[in-house]
Amino acid sequence: WSDGKQPAWRETVTCPQCHCNSRMRFVIDHVKDIGEDKSVYAYEFVTDTFRELQKKIPGIQGSEYIGNDCLGGQVIDGIMHQDATRLSFPDDSFDYMISNDVLEHVADFEAALKESYRCLKKNGHLLVSIPIFKDRDKTVVRTKQVSDDVYEYILSPVYHGNPLSAEGSLVFTEFGWDILENLRKVGFSDAYAIVYFSAEKGYFGDFPVIFEAI
């Protein structure tokens, strides 16, 4: 992930104890004090990040996308399946929803944002970590999904790591700053970027950022 000029701080500075990199640790740090009375959902389950989140938020729910032939809410080998574009949760289910580098792997990210909005309670928070292309105003679509297993590659295919698949996860979208506009467009009353840095905690980089919507 390095650009050849500086280390890929976002994906490195990994803790030898919890095995979470810089961006993962910041997200955990950011939500650790939200309170035990809050209902929280994370778009992941078999990750080091989720295990650390469970320590801070014991009642947190998590899931993975397992396959097109699975039903939302179905539990397979102890893992709940959810499709981010068709969540099985009722309206107004959660106070917080946490998406760690998931949206770029969702074929229809706008549908996923609409589902987040639907499932959040009034004044609920959506926390989004994504690879942001800081020099772009507009989001770029790399791949379109034609049908369940058919894709149109607008740009050459790119894959990121996936704990459930050795092949990795296909990248559909490269996000620009219009992610804020997209969040507001689906109904969120406010959306903003959180820029973070800490020498003590190992949060480095030229402009490390996550997004939050209310």
RAVENWO-V71542 format. One line per field, one symbol per residue. phi: phi as a letter, one per 20 degrees, with the letter a starting at -180 (. if undefined). burial: # if it has 24 or more other ideal C-beta (glycine too) atoms within 12 Angstrom, else .. A space follows every 10 residues. Layout:
# RAVENWO-V71542
phi = ???
burial = ???
This chain:
# RAVENWO-V71542
phi = .fendbfegf dcleffeeme egffffgfff dfdfofeeec cceabedfff fffffecgef dbbceerfee egnfdclnde ebegebfeff glececccdd ldgfdefcff fffffggfee fgmfdddcdb fdefedfdfd eebdeebgcc cdefcgfccd fcfdbffndf eecdedffgf fffffepffb bbedecabff emedpfafbc cccd
burial = ........## ..#......# ########## #..#...### ########## .###.##..# ######.... .#......## #####.###. ..######## #######.## .######### #..####### ##......## ###.#..... .........# ..#.....## #####...## .##..#.#.. #.##.#.... .####..### ####
